[in-house]
Amino acid sequence: MRKAIVRLVTLSRWAMVPLFAGLSVALALLVVAFLLELVRFAIALPSMNETHVIMGILTLIDLALVGGLLVVVISSGYENFVEKIDRADTPSSPVWMTRISFSGLKLKLFASLMAITGITLLKALMRLETDVSEAQVKWLVVANIIFVAAYAVLALTDRFHPSSRED
């Protein structure tokens, strides 16, 4: 009975594969959304003022950061939860893709989320006079402070935890 349970638990990691495949599809859809946004931005550019140009660029950066976040989650998640990726099968892949520990993955995710919320806050500040309330900006600031504090706590606990260097 014990061996059957251990086998079931070990095989259950393969249930993650459809989730990572779905995230790969989501990444492809995000690329389409990015390209559509880029075309809209390019078409509207001649009639935009500098604030709208900056907002358009920040939107593109935001989409790129989310794409990077997806790549990190897909590759590192597969590596950490399903199986190691054989570098011989993927010689063109960057070294970091198969070398991020679970601890490193958490830090990269938090860093990406902080960047995304930072851009969201910046976009809200730029729209403060037109269609964003001060209350919304305050909540975005609070969210950013929470992300920074959580990131700092996570980094400190990982730094002082002995197993974080072995992940």
JOZI-V425545 format. One record per backbone hydrogen bond with DSSP energy under -0.5 kcal/mol. CO is the residue of the C=O (numbers start at 1). NH is the residue of the N-H. If there is no record, write none. Layout:
co=[CO CO]
nh=[NH NH]
This chain:
co=[1 2 3 4 5 6 7 8 10 11 12 13 14 16 17 18 19 20 21 22 23 24 25 26 27 28 29 30 31 32 33 34 35 36 37 38 39 40 41 44 45 49 50 51 52 53 54 55 56 57 58 59 60 61 62 63 64 65 66 67 68 69 70 71 72 72 73 74 75 76 77 78 78 84 85 86 86 90 94 95 96 96 99 101 102 103 104 105 106 107 108 109 110 111 112 113 114 115 116 117 118 119 120 121 122 123 125 127 127 127 133 134 135 136 137 138 139 140 141 142 143 144 145 146 147 148 149 150 151 152 153 154 155 156 157 160 161 162 163 163]
nh=[5 6 7 8 9 10 11 12 13 14 15 16 17 20 21 22 23 24 25 26 27 28 29 30 31 32 33 34 35 36 37 38 39 40 41 42 43 44 45 47 48 53 54 55 56 57 58 59 60 61 62 63 64 65 66 67 68 69 70 71 72 73 74 75 76 77 77 78 79 80 81 82 83 86 87 89 90 93 97 98 99 100 101 105 106 107 108 109 110 111 112 113 114 115 116 117 118 119 120 121 122 123 124 125 126 127 128 130 131 132 137 138 139 140 141 142 143 144 145 146 147 148 149 150 151 152 153 154 155 156 157 158 159 160 161 162 164 165 166 167]
